[in-house]
């Protein structure tokens, strides 16, 4: 009985030793890619603005503007809307000066929206975004031999 236990343990040790984490195989590639995606694989959409977001009445009618996108987020329960007045800053403020306060719809993140909101890399630095998924490896189909990009 003792001999059978020793043989079983020795076989298990050999089996584990043969399964090196540096050996190229489907399991090791999947594990390495999943470790990377755990840190860097969040799927987000950029909002491009910080909350609260004020949309002037003149821009609310446009079906292609930012207001329609915020309305969709409101239907999903991620933002809430209130009517208020505010000074709306635009790209031409330096030429025309500040505009007087005007009616706006103010959009704020709801409690649920705050769960998904993150600072993400944007074109011009950090921007706000809503993250809705996490990338994972479905399968590794094949791989090639290692390639030396920069000779030593």
N, CA, C and O atoms as a GROMACS GRO file, in nm:
protein
  608
    1UNK      N    1   0.082  -0.119   0.000
    1UNK     CA    2   0.000   0.000   0.000
    1UNK      C    3   0.087   0.125   0.000
    1UNK      O    4   0.060   0.220  -0.073
    2UNK      N    5   0.190   0.124   0.082
    2UNK     CA    6   0.280   0.238   0.091
    2UNK      C    7   0.352   0.257  -0.043
    2UNK      O    8   0.374   0.370  -0.086
    3UNK      N    9   0.387   0.148  -0.106
    3UNK     CA   10   0.458   0.154  -0.235
    3UNK      C   11   0.367   0.216  -0.341
    3UNK      O   12   0.413   0.295  -0.424
    4UNK      N   13   0.240   0.181  -0.341
    4UNK     CA   14   0.143   0.238  -0.435
    4UNK      C   15   0.129   0.388  -0.416
    4UNK      O   16   0.116   0.463  -0.513
    5UNK      N   17   0.130   0.434  -0.290
    5UNK     CA   18   0.123   0.578  -0.261
    5UNK      C   19   0.245   0.650  -0.313
    5UNK      O   20   0.232   0.758  -0.371
    6UNK      N   21   0.364   0.593  -0.295
    6UNK     CA   22   0.486   0.655  -0.342
    6UNK      C   23   0.488   0.663  -0.495
    6UNK      O   24   0.533   0.763  -0.551
    7UNK      N   25   0.441   0.560  -0.562
    7UNK     CA   26   0.436   0.560  -0.708
    7UNK      C   27   0.338   0.667  -0.757
    7UNK      O   28   0.365   0.738  -0.854
    8UNK      N   29   0.225   0.679  -0.689
    8UNK     CA   30   0.126   0.780  -0.727
    8UNK      C   31   0.181   0.921  -0.710
    8UNK      O   32   0.162   1.007  -0.796
    9UNK      N   33   0.250   0.944  -0.600
    9UNK     CA   34   0.308   1.077  -0.574
    9UNK      C   35   0.418   1.106  -0.675
    9UNK      O   36   0.425   1.218  -0.728
   10UNK      N   37   0.502   1.008  -0.704
   10UNK     CA   38   0.610   1.027  -0.802
   10UNK      C   39   0.551   1.058  -0.940
   10UNK      O   40   0.603   1.144  -1.011
   11UNK      N   41   0.446   0.989  -0.978
   11UNK     CA   42   0.381   1.015  -1.107
   11UNK      C   43   0.321   1.155  -1.112
   11UNK      O   44   0.329   1.223  -1.214
   12UNK      N   45   0.263   1.198  -1.004
   12UNK     CA   46   0.205   1.332  -0.997
   12UNK      C   47   0.313   1.438  -1.008
   12UNK      O   48   0.295   1.538  -1.077
   13UNK      N   49   0.426   1.418  -0.940
   13UNK     CA   50   0.538   1.512  -0.947
   13UNK      C   51   0.592   1.520  -1.089
   13UNK      O   52   0.619   1.630  -1.138
   14UNK      N   53   0.607   1.407  -1.156
   14UNK     CA   54   0.654   1.407  -1.295
   14UNK      C   55   0.555   1.477  -1.387
   14UNK      O   56   0.596   1.551  -1.477
   15UNK      N   57   0.428   1.454  -1.365
   15UNK     CA   58   0.325   1.518  -1.448
   15UNK      C   59   0.327   1.669  -1.430
   15UNK      O   60   0.315   1.743  -1.528
   16UNK      N   61   0.340   1.715  -1.308
   16UNK     CA   62   0.346   1.858  -1.281
   16UNK      C   63   0.474   1.918  -1.337
   16UNK      O   64   0.471   2.028  -1.392
   17UNK      N   65   0.585   1.848  -1.323
   17UNK     CA   66   0.713   1.898  -1.374
   17UNK      C   67   0.712   1.910  -1.526
   17UNK      O   68   0.776   2.000  -1.580
   18UNK      N   69   0.640   1.823  -1.594
   18UNK     CA   70   0.634   1.829  -1.741
   18UNK      C   71   0.546   1.944  -1.789
   18UNK      O   72   0.560   1.987  -1.904
   19UNK      N   73   0.458   1.993  -1.706
   19UNK     CA   74   0.368   2.101  -1.745
   19UNK      C   75   0.428   2.235  -1.702
   19UNK      O   76   0.375   2.302  -1.613
   20UNK      N   77   0.537   2.274  -1.764
   20UNK     CA   78   0.605   2.398  -1.732
   20UNK      C   79   0.521   2.517  -1.777
   20UNK      O   80   0.456   2.512  -1.882
   21UNK      N   81   0.523   2.625  -1.697
   21UNK     CA   82   0.448   2.744  -1.735
   21UNK      C   83   0.517   2.820  -1.847
   21UNK      O   84   0.458   2.912  -1.904
   22UNK      N   85   0.641   2.785  -1.880
   22UNK     CA   86   0.714   2.851  -1.987
   22UNK      C   87   0.704   2.774  -2.118
   22UNK      O   88   0.747   2.823  -2.223
   23UNK      N   89   0.648   2.656  -2.113
   23UNK     CA   90   0.634   2.573  -2.232
   23UNK      C   91   0.518   2.626  -2.316
   23UNK      O   92   0.408   2.645  -2.263
   24UNK      N   93   0.539   2.650  -2.448
   24UNK     CA   94   0.429   2.702  -2.530
   24UNK      C   95   0.320   2.596  -2.550
   24UNK      O   96   0.343   2.492  -2.612
   25UNK      N   97   0.202   2.624  -2.496
   25UNK     CA   98   0.086   2.538  -2.518
   25UNK      C   99  -0.040   2.623  -2.502
   25UNK      O  100  -0.033   2.737  -2.456
   26UNK      N  101  -0.152   2.569  -2.540
   26UNK     CA  102  -0.278   2.644  -2.539
   26UNK      C  103  -0.311   2.698  -2.400
   26UNK      O  104  -0.354   2.812  -2.386
   27UNK      N  105  -0.290   2.616  -2.296
   27UNK     CA  106  -0.325   2.658  -2.160
   27UNK      C  107  -0.238   2.775  -2.114
   27UNK      O  108  -0.288   2.870  -2.054
   28UNK      N  109  -0.108   2.768  -2.141
   28UNK     CA  110  -0.018   2.874  -2.096
   28UNK      C  111  -0.044   3.005  -2.170
   28UNK      O  112  -0.040   3.112  -2.110
   29UNK      N  113  -0.070   2.998  -2.301
   29UNK     CA  114  -0.102   3.119  -2.375
   29UNK      C  115  -0.233   3.180  -2.326
   29UNK      O  116  -0.243   3.301  -2.307
   30UNK      N  117  -0.333   3.096  -2.304
   30UNK     CA  118  -0.463   3.144  -2.255
   30UNK      C  119  -0.447   3.212  -2.119
   30UNK      O  120  -0.503   3.318  -2.095
   31UNK      N  121  -0.370   3.150  -2.030
   31UNK     CA  122  -0.350   3.206  -1.897
   31UNK      C  123  -0.277   3.340  -1.904
   31UNK      O  124  -0.316   3.435  -1.836
   32UNK      N  125  -0.172   3.348  -1.985
   32UNK     CA  126  -0.096   3.474  -1.996
   32UNK      C  127  -0.181   3.586  -2.055
   32UNK      O  128  -0.176   3.699  -2.007
   33UNK      N  129  -0.257   3.556  -2.158
   33UNK     CA  130  -0.342   3.659  -2.221
   33UNK      C  131  -0.452   3.702  -2.125
   33UNK      O  132  -0.482   3.821  -2.115
   34UNK      N  133  -0.512   3.607  -2.055
   34UNK     CA  134  -0.616   3.643  -1.957
   34UNK      C  135  -0.561   3.729  -1.844
   34UNK      O  136  -0.631   3.818  -1.797
   35UNK      N  137  -0.438   3.704  -1.800
   35UNK     CA  138  -0.378   3.789  -1.696
   35UNK      C  139  -0.364   3.932  -1.747
   35UNK      O  140  -0.391   4.026  -1.673
   36UNK      N  141  -0.324   3.948  -1.872
   36UNK     CA  142  -0.311   4.082  -1.930
   36UNK      C  143  -0.449   4.148  -1.941
   36UNK      O  144  -0.466   4.264  -1.904
   37UNK      N  145  -0.547   4.074  -1.992
   37UNK     CA  146  -0.680   4.130  -2.012
   37UNK      C  147  -0.751   4.163  -1.881
   37UNK      O  148  -0.838   4.250  -1.878
   38UNK      N  149  -0.716   4.094  -1.774
   38UNK     CA  150  -0.774   4.126  -1.643
   38UNK      C  151  -0.739   4.269  -1.603
   38UNK      O  152  -0.819   4.338  -1.542
   39UNK      N  153  -0.618   4.313  -1.639
   39UNK     CA  154  -0.574   4.449  -1.605
   39UNK      C  155  -0.608   4.550  -1.714
   39UNK      O  156  -0.635   4.666  -1.682
   40UNK      N  157  -0.608   4.510  -1.841
   40UNK     CA  158  -0.618   4.606  -1.950
   40UNK      C  159  -0.732   4.576  -2.048
   40UNK      O  160  -0.735   4.634  -2.156
   41UNK      N  161  -0.824   4.488  -2.015
   41UNK     CA  162  -0.923   4.445  -2.112
   41UNK      C  163  -1.063   4.499  -2.093
   41UNK      O  164  -1.159   4.442  -2.146
   42UNK      N  165  -1.078   4.608  -2.018
   42UNK     CA  166  -1.211   4.664  -1.999
   42UNK      C  167  -1.257   4.731  -2.128
   42UNK      O  168  -1.180   4.802  -2.191
   43UNK      N  169  -1.381   4.710  -2.166
   43UNK     CA  170  -1.438   4.768  -2.287
   43UNK      C  171  -1.520   4.890  -2.246
   43UNK      O  172  -1.618   4.878  -2.172
   44UNK      N  173  -1.479   5.007  -2.297
   44UNK     CA  174  -1.542   5.132  -2.256
   44UNK      C  175  -1.577   5.216  -2.378
   44UNK      O  176  -1.516   5.203  -2.484
   45UNK      N  177  -1.676   5.302  -2.361
   45UNK     CA  178  -1.708   5.400  -2.463
   45UNK      C  179  -1.677   5.538  -2.404
   45UNK      O  180  -1.714   5.568  -2.291
   46UNK      N  181  -1.610   5.619  -2.482
   46UNK     CA  182  -1.569   5.751  -2.435
   46UNK      C  183  -1.686   5.848  -2.438
   46UNK      O  184  -1.758   5.857  -2.537
   47UNK      N  185  -1.704   5.920  -2.329
   47UNK     CA  186  -1.805   6.026  -2.324
   47UNK      C  187  -1.743   6.155  -2.374
   47UNK      O  188  -1.809   6.234  -2.442
   48UNK      N  189  -1.617   6.177  -2.342
   48UNK     CA  190  -1.547   6.295  -2.390
   48UNK      C  191  -1.572   6.421  -2.310
   48UNK      O  192  -1.518   6.527  -2.342
   49UNK      N  193  -1.652   6.411  -2.207
   49UNK     CA  194  -1.682   6.526  -2.120
   49UNK      C  195  -1.690   6.477  -1.977
   49UNK      O  196  -1.704   6.357  -1.950
   50UNK      N  197  -1.682   6.571  -1.886
   50UNK     CA  198  -1.698   6.539  -1.744
   50UNK      C  199  -1.841   6.571  -1.702
   50UNK      O  200  -1.902   6.665  -1.753
   51UNK      N  201  -1.894   6.494  -1.610
   51UNK     CA  202  -2.028   6.518  -1.558
   51UNK      C  203  -2.022   6.619  -1.446
   51UNK      O  204  -1.921   6.625  -1.376
   52UNK      N  205  -2.126   6.700  -1.425
   52UNK     CA  206  -2.250   6.707  -1.501
   52UNK      C  207  -2.228   6.771  -1.639
   52UNK      O  208  -2.137   6.852  -1.658
   53UNK      N  209  -2.313   6.732  -1.733
   53UNK     CA  210  -2.306   6.783  -1.869
   53UNK      C  211  -2.430   6.867  -1.896
   53UNK      O  212  -2.542   6.821  -1.875
   54UNK      N  213  -2.409   6.991  -1.941
   54UNK     CA  214  -2.519   7.082  -1.973
   54UNK      C  215  -2.536   7.089  -2.124
   54UNK      O  216  -2.441   7.116  -2.197
   55UNK      N  217  -2.660   7.062  -2.170
   55UNK     CA  218  -2.692   7.071  -2.312
   55UNK      C  219  -2.791   7.186  -2.330
   55UNK      O  220  -2.902   7.182  -2.276
   56UNK      N  221  -2.752   7.291  -2.405
   56UNK     CA  222  -2.843   7.405  -2.425
   56UNK      C  223  -2.967   7.363  -2.503
   56UNK      O  224  -2.965   7.266  -2.578
   57UNK      N  225  -3.074   7.438  -2.482
   57UNK     CA  226  -3.201   7.409  -2.551
   57UNK      C  227  -3.183   7.408  -2.702
   57UNK      O  228  -3.246   7.328  -2.771
   58UNK      N  229  -3.097   7.495  -2.754
   58UNK     CA  230  -3.076   7.501  -2.900
   58UNK      C  231  -3.015   7.372  -2.954
   58UNK      O  232  -3.037   7.339  -3.071
   59UNK      N  233  -2.939   7.300  -2.874
   59UNK     CA  234  -2.875   7.177  -2.920
   59UNK      C  235  -2.957   7.053  -2.890
   59UNK      O  236  -2.924   6.944  -2.937
   60UNK      N  237  -3.064   7.067  -2.812
   60UNK     CA  238  -3.143   6.951  -2.773
   60UNK      C  239  -3.227   6.897  -2.888
   60UNK      O  240  -3.264   6.779  -2.887
   61UNK      N  241  -3.256   6.979  -2.984
   61UNK     CA  242  -3.342   6.937  -3.095
   61UNK      C  243  -3.269   6.852  -3.198
   61UNK      O  244  -3.332   6.779  -3.275
   62UNK      N  245  -3.139   6.861  -3.202
   62UNK     CA  246  -3.060   6.788  -3.301
   62UNK      C  247  -3.062   6.639  -3.271
   62UNK      O  248  -3.026   6.597  -3.161
   63UNK      N  249  -3.104   6.559  -3.368
   63UNK     CA  250  -3.109   6.415  -3.347
   63UNK      C  251  -2.970   6.352  -3.356
   63UNK      O  252  -2.952   6.236  -3.317
   64UNK      N  253  -2.873   6.425  -3.407
   64UNK     CA  254  -2.738   6.371  -3.422
   64UNK      C  255  -2.642   6.422  -3.316
   64UNK      O  256  -2.525   6.383  -3.315
   65UNK      N  257  -2.687   6.507  -3.228
   65UNK     CA  258  -2.600   6.568  -3.128
   65UNK      C  259  -2.579   6.482  -3.006
   65UNK      O  260  -2.625   6.368  -2.998
   66UNK      N  261  -2.508   6.539  -2.913
   66UNK     CA  262  -2.474   6.471  -2.789
   66UNK      C  263  -2.596   6.449  -2.702
   66UNK      O  264  -2.600   6.355  -2.622
   67UNK      N  265  -2.697   6.536  -2.716
   67UNK     CA  266  -2.819   6.524  -2.636
   67UNK      C  267  -2.892   6.393  -2.660
   67UNK      O  268  -2.944   6.334  -2.565
   68UNK      N  269  -2.895   6.346  -2.784
   68UNK     CA  270  -2.964   6.220  -2.813
   68UNK      C  271  -2.888   6.101  -2.752
   68UNK      O  272  -2.950   6.003  -2.711
   69UNK      N  273  -2.757   6.111  -2.746
   69UNK     CA  274  -2.678   6.005  -2.683
   69UNK      C  275  -2.704   6.001  -2.533
   69UNK      O  276  -2.718   5.894  -2.473
   70UNK      N  277  -2.712   6.120  -2.472
   70UNK     CA  278  -2.741   6.126  -2.329
   70UNK      C  279  -2.883   6.079  -2.300
   70UNK      O  280  -2.908   6.020  -2.195
   71UNK      N  281  -2.976   6.104  -2.391
   71UNK     CA  282  -3.113   6.056  -2.373
   71UNK      C  283  -3.116   5.903  -2.371
   71UNK      O  284  -3.192   5.844  -2.294
   72UNK      N  285  -3.034   5.841  -2.455
   72UNK     CA  286  -3.026   5.694  -2.455
   72UNK      C  287  -2.968   5.643  -2.324
   72UNK      O  288  -3.014   5.541  -2.271
   73UNK      N  289  -2.867   5.712  -2.271
   73UNK     CA  290  -2.809   5.674  -2.141
   73UNK      C  291  -2.910   5.694  -2.029
   73UNK      O  292  -2.911   5.621  -1.930
   74UNK      N  293  -2.996   5.795  -2.045
   74UNK     CA  294  -3.100   5.819  -1.945
   74UNK      C  295  -3.202   5.704  -1.948
   74UNK      O  296  -3.244   5.658  -1.842
   75UNK      N  297  -3.240   5.659  -2.067
   75UNK     CA  298  -3.333   5.547  -2.077
   75UNK      C  299  -3.275   5.421  -2.015
   75UNK      O  300  -3.349   5.338  -1.961
   76UNK      N  301  -3.142   5.407  -2.022
   76UNK     CA  302  -3.077   5.290  -1.962
   76UNK      C  303  -3.060   5.305  -1.812
   76UNK      O  304  -3.018   5.211  -1.745
   77UNK      N  305  -3.093   5.423  -1.757
   77UNK     CA  306  -3.083   5.445  -1.613
   77UNK      C  307  -2.944   5.483  -1.566
   77UNK      O  308  -2.915   5.475  -1.446
   78UNK      N  309  -2.858   5.525  -1.658
   78UNK     CA  310  -2.720   5.560  -1.620
   78UNK      C  311  -2.702   5.708  -1.590
   78UNK      O  312  -2.609   5.744  -1.519
   79UNK      N  313  -2.789   5.794  -1.645
   79UNK     CA  314  -2.784   5.937  -1.616
   79UNK      C  315  -2.925   5.985  -1.584
   79UNK      O  316  -3.024   5.924  -1.624
   80UNK      N  317  -2.931   6.095  -1.510
   80UNK     CA  318  -3.060   6.159  -1.483
   80UNK      C  319  -3.054   6.300  -1.540
   80UNK      O  320  -2.946   6.355  -1.562
   81UNK      N  321  -3.171   6.357  -1.564
   81UNK     CA  322  -3.179   6.488  -1.631
   81UNK      C  323  -3.262   6.583  -1.547
   81UNK      O  324  -3.364   6.546  -1.490
   82UNK      N  325  -3.216   6.708  -1.540
   82UNK     CA  326  -3.293   6.815  -1.476
   82UNK      C  327  -3.286   6.939  -1.565
   82UNK      O  328  -3.189   6.958  -1.638
   83UNK      N  329  -3.389   7.022  -1.557
   83UNK     CA  330  -3.390   7.149  -1.630
   83UNK      C  331  -3.336   7.258  -1.537
   83UNK      O  332  -3.375   7.266  -1.421
   84UNK      N  333  -3.246   7.340  -1.590
   84UNK     CA  334  -3.187   7.449  -1.512
   84UNK      C  335  -3.135   7.555  -1.608
   84UNK      O  336  -3.155   7.544  -1.729
   85UNK      N  337  -3.070   7.656  -1.556
   85UNK     CA  338  -3.003   7.755  -1.641
   85UNK      C  339  -2.855   7.755  -1.606
   85UNK      O  340  -2.817   7.733  -1.491
   86UNK      N  341  -2.772   7.779  -1.707
   86UNK     CA  342  -2.627   7.780  -1.686
   86UNK      C  343  -2.560   7.856  -1.798
   86UNK      O  344  -2.617   7.873  -1.906
   87UNK      N  345  -2.439   7.900  -1.773
   87UNK     CA  346  -2.355   7.960  -1.877
   87UNK      C  347  -2.289   7.843  -1.950
   87UNK      O  348  -2.219   7.763  -1.889
   88UNK      N  349  -2.313   7.835  -2.079
   88UNK     CA  350  -2.257   7.726  -2.159
   88UNK      C  351  -2.130   7.775  -2.225
   88UNK      O  352  -2.130   7.875  -2.298
   89UNK      N  353  -2.023   7.704  -2.200
   89UNK     CA  354  -1.894   7.741  -2.258
   89UNK      C  355  -1.877   7.669  -2.391
   89UNK      O  356  -1.906   7.550  -2.404
   90UNK      N  357  -1.831   7.744  -2.490
   90UNK     CA  358  -1.808   7.687  -2.622
   90UNK      C  359  -1.667   7.711  -2.670
   90UNK      O  360  -1.587   7.776  -2.602
   91UNK      N  361  -1.638   7.658  -2.787
   91UNK     CA  362  -1.503   7.673  -2.843
   91UNK      C  363  -1.476   7.817  -2.888
   91UNK      O  364  -1.360   7.857  -2.898
   92UNK      N  365  -1.580   7.893  -2.915
   92UNK     CA  366  -1.561   8.029  -2.966
   92UNK      C  367  -1.573   8.136  -2.858
   92UNK      O  368  -1.588   8.253  -2.890
   93UNK      N  369  -1.567   8.097  -2.732
   93UNK     CA  370  -1.577   8.194  -2.622
   93UNK      C  371  -1.472   8.304  -2.633
   93UNK      O  372  -1.499   8.420  -2.601
   94UNK      N  373  -1.353   8.270  -2.676
   94UNK     CA  374  -1.245   8.369  -2.687
   94UNK      C  375  -1.279   8.476  -2.790
   94UNK      O  376  -1.239   8.592  -2.775
   95UNK      N  377  -1.353   8.439  -2.895
   95UNK     CA  378  -1.390   8.537  -2.999
   95UNK      C  379  -1.514   8.616  -2.963
   95UNK      O  380  -1.519   8.737  -2.982
   96UNK      N  381  -1.615   8.548  -2.911
   96UNK     CA  382  -1.745   8.612  -2.886
   96UNK      C  383  -1.765   8.653  -2.741
   96UNK      O  384  -1.858   8.728  -2.711
   97UNK      N  385  -1.683   8.606  -2.650
   97UNK     CA  386  -1.704   8.632  -2.509
   97UNK      C  387  -1.803   8.533  -2.450
   97UNK      O  388  -1.863   8.454  -2.523
   98UNK      N  389  -1.821   8.538  -2.322
   98UNK     CA  390  -1.912   8.446  -2.255
   98UNK      C  391  -2.056   8.481  -2.288
   98UNK      O  392  -2.091   8.598  -2.302
   99UNK      N  393  -2.137   8.380  -2.301
   99UNK     CA  394  -2.280   8.402  -2.327
   99UNK      C  395  -2.353   8.412  -2.194
   99UNK      O  396  -2.304   8.361  -2.093
  100UNK      N  397  -2.468   8.478  -2.192
  100UNK     CA  398  -2.544   8.486  -2.067
  100UNK      C  399  -2.603   8.349  -2.033
  100UNK      O  400  -2.609   8.261  -2.120
  101UNK      N  401  -2.645   8.330  -1.909
  101UNK     CA  402  -2.708   8.203  -1.873
  101UNK      C  403  -2.827   8.173  -1.963
  101UNK      O  404  -2.902   8.263  -2.002
  102UNK      N  405  -2.842   8.047  -1.996
  102UNK     CA  406  -2.951   8.005  -2.083
  102UNK      C  407  -3.010   7.873  -2.032
  102UNK      O  408  -2.946   7.803  -1.953
  103UNK      N  409  -3.131   7.840  -2.077
  103UNK     CA  410  -3.191   7.713  -2.032
  103UNK      C  411  -3.109   7.594  -2.085
  103UNK      O  412  -3.070   7.590  -2.202
  104UNK      N  413  -3.086   7.498  -1.996
  104UNK     CA  414  -3.011   7.378  -2.032
  104UNK      C  415  -3.076   7.257  -1.968
  104UNK      O  416  -3.149   7.268  -1.870
  105UNK      N  417  -3.047   7.143  -2.023
  105UNK     CA  418  -3.078   7.016  -1.957
  105UNK      C  419  -2.946   6.970  -1.897
  105UNK      O  420  -2.846   6.955  -1.968
  106UNK      N  421  -2.946   6.948  -1.767
  106UNK     CA  422  -2.825   6.905  -1.698
  106UNK      C  423  -2.834   6.754  -1.674
  106UNK      O  424  -2.929   6.705  -1.614
  107UNK      N  425  -2.734   6.683  -1.722
  107UNK     CA  426  -2.727   6.539  -1.708
  107UNK      C  427  -2.621   6.503  -1.604
  107UNK      O  428  -2.507   6.547  -1.612
  108UNK      N  429  -2.662   6.422  -1.506
  108UNK     CA  430  -2.573   6.374  -1.400
  108UNK      C  431  -2.575   6.222  -1.400
  108UNK      O  432  -2.674   6.160  -1.439
  109UNK      N  433  -2.465   6.164  -1.355
  109UNK     CA  434  -2.461   6.018  -1.340
  109UNK      C  435  -2.553   5.974  -1.227
  109UNK      O  436  -2.555   6.037  -1.121
  110UNK      N  437  -2.627   5.867  -1.248
  110UNK     CA  438  -2.706   5.807  -1.140
  110UNK      C  439  -2.612   5.717  -1.058
  110UNK      O  440  -2.495   5.701  -1.093
  111UNK      N  441  -2.663   5.660  -0.952
  111UNK     CA  442  -2.583   5.567  -0.872
  111UNK      C  443  -2.537   5.449  -0.958
  111UNK      O  444  -2.423   5.403  -0.947
  112UNK      N  445  -2.625   5.400  -1.044
  112UNK     CA  446  -2.586   5.289  -1.132
  112UNK      C  447  -2.483   5.334  -1.234
  112UNK      O  448  -2.388   5.260  -1.264
  113UNK      N  449  -2.499   5.454  -1.289
  113UNK     CA  450  -2.404   5.506  -1.386
  113UNK      C  451  -2.265   5.524  -1.326
  113UNK      O  452  -2.165   5.504  -1.395
  114UNK      N  453  -2.259   5.562  -1.197
  114UNK     CA  454  -2.130   5.579  -1.131
  114UNK      C  455  -2.054   5.448  -1.119
  114UNK      O  456  -1.931   5.448  -1.112
  115UNK      N  457  -2.125   5.335  -1.116
  115UNK     CA  458  -2.059   5.205  -1.111
  115UNK      C  459  -1.980   5.176  -1.239
  115UNK      O  460  -1.879   5.107  -1.236
  116UNK      N  461  -2.027   5.230  -1.351
  116UNK     CA  462  -1.966   5.202  -1.481
  116UNK      C  463  -1.874   5.313  -1.530
  116UNK      O  464  -1.801   5.294  -1.627
  117UNK      N  465  -1.876   5.428  -1.464
  117UNK     CA  466  -1.798   5.543  -1.509
  117UNK      C  467  -1.652   5.528  -1.466
  117UNK      O  468  -1.624   5.498  -1.350
  118UNK      N  469  -1.559   5.551  -1.560
  118UNK     CA  470  -1.415   5.543  -1.533
  118UNK      C  471  -1.344   5.656  -1.606
  118UNK      O  472  -1.395   5.710  -1.704
  119UNK      N  473  -1.227   5.691  -1.558
  119UNK     CA  474  -1.137   5.777  -1.633
  119UNK      C  475  -1.058   5.685  -1.726
  119UNK      O  476  -0.990   5.593  -1.680
  120UNK      N  477  -1.067   5.710  -1.855
  120UNK     CA  478  -1.001   5.624  -1.953
  120UNK      C  479  -0.911   5.709  -2.042
  120UNK      O  480  -0.931   5.830  -2.053
  121UNK      N  481  -0.812   5.649  -2.107
  121UNK     CA  482  -0.727   5.725  -2.198
  121UNK      C  483  -0.807   5.774  -2.318
  121UNK      O  484  -0.883   5.699  -2.380
  122UNK      N  485  -0.790   5.901  -2.350
  122UNK     CA  486  -0.857   5.960  -2.466
  122UNK      C  487  -0.756   6.014  -2.564
  122UNK      O  488  -0.635   5.999  -2.542
  123UNK      N  489  -0.801   6.077  -2.669
  123UNK     CA  490  -0.713   6.133  -2.770
  123UNK      C  491  -0.624   6.242  -2.713
  123UNK      O  492  -0.506   6.250  -2.748
  124UNK      N  493  -0.679   6.325  -2.626
  124UNK     CA  494  -0.604   6.437  -2.570
  124UNK      C  495  -0.582   6.421  -2.420
  124UNK      O  496  -0.585   6.521  -2.347
  125UNK      N  497  -0.560   6.302  -2.373
  125UNK     CA  498  -0.540   6.276  -2.230
  125UNK      C  499  -0.656   6.198  -2.172
  125UNK      O  500  -0.733   6.135  -2.245
  126UNK      N  501  -0.669   6.200  -2.041
  126UNK     CA  502  -0.774   6.127  -1.972
  126UNK      C  503  -0.911   6.188  -2.002
  126UNK      O  504  -0.924   6.310  -2.011
  127UNK      N  505  -1.010   6.103  -2.018
  127UNK     CA  506  -1.146   6.147  -2.042
  127UNK      C  507  -1.241   6.054  -1.967
  127UNK      O  508  -1.200   5.947  -1.921
  128UNK      N  509  -1.364   6.093  -1.956
  128UNK     CA  510  -1.463   6.009  -1.890
  128UNK      C  511  -1.520   5.908  -1.986
  128UNK      O  512  -1.537   5.936  -2.105
  129UNK      N  513  -1.552   5.789  -1.936
  129UNK     CA  514  -1.611   5.686  -2.020
  129UNK      C  515  -1.696   5.592  -1.938
  129UNK      O  516  -1.678   5.580  -1.817
  130UNK      N  517  -1.787   5.524  -2.005
  130UNK     CA  518  -1.870   5.422  -1.941
  130UNK      C  519  -1.818   5.286  -1.987
  130UNK      O  520  -1.812   5.258  -2.106
  131UNK      N  521  -1.783   5.203  -1.891
  131UNK     CA  522  -1.728   5.071  -1.921
  131UNK      C  523  -1.838   4.967  -1.906
  131UNK      O  524  -1.911   4.965  -1.806
  132UNK      N  525  -1.849   4.882  -2.005
  132UNK     CA  526  -1.963   4.789  -2.010
  132UNK      C  527  -1.924   4.644  -2.029
  132UNK      O  528  -2.012   4.559  -2.036
  133UNK      N  529  -1.796   4.612  -2.038
  133UNK     CA  530  -1.760   4.473  -2.059
  133UNK      C  531  -1.614   4.447  -2.024
  133UNK      O  532  -1.535   4.540  -2.005
  134UNK      N  533  -1.580   4.320  -2.017
  134UNK     CA  534  -1.444   4.277  -1.989
  134UNK      C  535  -1.405   4.173  -2.094
  134UNK      O  536  -1.474   4.073  -2.112
  135UNK      N  537  -1.296   4.200  -2.163
  135UNK     CA  538  -1.248   4.106  -2.265
  135UNK      C  539  -1.188   3.983  -2.197
  135UNK      O  540  -1.122   3.994  -2.093
  136UNK      N  541  -1.211   3.868  -2.257
  136UNK     CA  542  -1.151   3.742  -2.212
  136UNK      C  543  -1.112   3.660  -2.334
  136UNK      O  544  -1.156   3.688  -2.446
  137UNK      N  545  -1.030   3.561  -2.312
  137UNK     CA  546  -0.986   3.473  -2.420
  137UNK      C  547  -1.091   3.364  -2.440
  137UNK      O  548  -1.125   3.292  -2.346
  138UNK      N  549  -1.142   3.353  -2.562
  138UNK     CA  550  -1.233   3.243  -2.593
  138UNK      C  551  -1.152   3.117  -2.624
  138UNK      O  552  -1.181   3.009  -2.573
  139UNK      N  553  -1.049   3.132  -2.706
  139UNK     CA  554  -0.960   3.020  -2.736
  139UNK      C  555  -0.837   3.070  -2.808
  139UNK      O  556  -0.839   3.176  -2.872
  140UNK      N  557  -0.730   2.994  -2.796
  140UNK     CA  558  -0.607   3.020  -2.870
  140UNK      C  559  -0.608   2.921  -2.986
  140UNK      O  560  -0.611   2.800  -2.964
  141UNK      N  561  -0.605   2.972  -3.108
  141UNK     CA  562  -0.614   2.885  -3.225
  141UNK      C  563  -0.480   2.826  -3.266
  141UNK      O  564  -0.470   2.706  -3.292
  142UNK      N  565  -0.377   2.911  -3.271
  142UNK     CA  566  -0.244   2.862  -3.305
  142UNK      C  567  -0.143   2.970  -3.272
  142UNK      O  568  -0.179   3.083  -3.242
  143UNK      N  569  -0.019   2.934  -3.276
  143UNK     CA  570   0.089   3.029  -3.252
  143UNK      C  571   0.208   2.986  -3.336
  143UNK      O  572   0.217   2.873  -3.383
  144UNK      N  573   0.299   3.081  -3.352
  144UNK     CA  574   0.420   3.055  -3.429
  144UNK      C  575   0.542   3.056  -3.339
  144UNK      O  576   0.532   3.076  -3.218
  145UNK      N  577   0.656   3.034  -3.399
  145UNK     CA  578   0.781   3.035  -3.324
  145UNK      C  579   0.813   3.178  -3.281
  145UNK      O  580   0.775   3.273  -3.349
  146UNK      N  581   0.884   3.194  -3.169
  146UNK     CA  582   0.923   3.328  -3.125
  146UNK      C  583   1.009   3.397  -3.230
  146UNK      O  584   1.088   3.332  -3.299
  147UNK      N  585   0.993   3.528  -3.241
  147UNK     CA  586   1.068   3.608  -3.337
  147UNK      C  587   1.148   3.712  -3.259
  147UNK      O  588   1.095   3.778  -3.170
  148UNK      N  589   1.276   3.726  -3.294
  148UNK     CA  590   1.359   3.828  -3.232
  148UNK      C  591   1.342   3.958  -3.313
  148UNK      O  592   1.378   3.964  -3.430
  149UNK      N  593   1.285   4.061  -3.249
  149UNK     CA  594   1.261   4.186  -3.317
  149UNK      C  595   1.387   4.271  -3.318
  149UNK      O  596   1.423   4.326  -3.422
  150UNK      N  597   1.452   4.281  -3.204
  150UNK     CA  598   1.574   4.361  -3.192
  150UNK      C  599   1.688   4.266  -3.158
  150UNK      O  600   1.688   4.205  -3.051
  151UNK      N  601   1.784   4.254  -3.246
  151UNK     CA  602   1.896   4.164  -3.214
  151UNK      C  603   1.975   4.216  -3.094
  151UNK      O  604   1.988   4.336  -3.072
  152UNK      N  605   2.025   4.123  -3.018
  152UNK     CA  606   2.099   4.159  -2.896
  152UNK      C  607   2.234   4.219  -2.924
  152UNK      O  608   2.307   4.254  -2.831
   0.00000   0.00000   0.00000
